[in-house]
C-alpha cells in the first residue's frame, strides 16, 4: 500500500536563530550571556532543533503517523483508523498576546476525534509545507468519516490536546442550512 507523506515545520529553530542574531547585534546582559556560551554548544543546540523542527505526517491504509523527518524511526504519535471515530475541520480562536479580549486570531486545524470524543490527533493546516489540502483531505476521506460542518471554538487549549471532551455543535430543529456554530468551552 502506498504511503502518503506530508512535511511540516515548527518554529523552534527559527526562534533560536532570531535570539542568536539579536544577541550578536544588540548589547546588554542577555547578549553577554548568550555570547559566553561556547560555539560547540550552539552547534549542538542548532542540530537538535533542526531535528525536532521538521516533521512528517504519514497516511496509509492502517494508520496515521506523526514522525520526525530526519529520524523516521521516532514516531511520536500513531493512531489506527479503528481508534478514530471521525475528523473535523476546526477553526480555533485564540486571543492575541497583548490585547484585551478584542482581537482573536484564528488557527485552522484538522482534529481527529476518537470514540471517547477526545482529540487524539491534531494537524495545523498552516504548519504543513508540502500541503495540498484537497489532496490531504482526499486521502483521509478514503479511510475516515468526516464531520460535515466546520466547527469554531474559543480558547480550546485543553480540548485541542485531548484533555477534555469535544463539545459538538447543537443542531437546530427545522434548520435546513448548516451554519458555523461558535462554542465556548
Helices and strands as residue ranges (DSSP letters): E 4-9, H 12-25, H 29-36, H 39-53, E 54-59, E 63-68, E 75-80, E 84-95, E 104-114, E 119-124, H 133-141, E 151-154, H 157-160, E 181-184
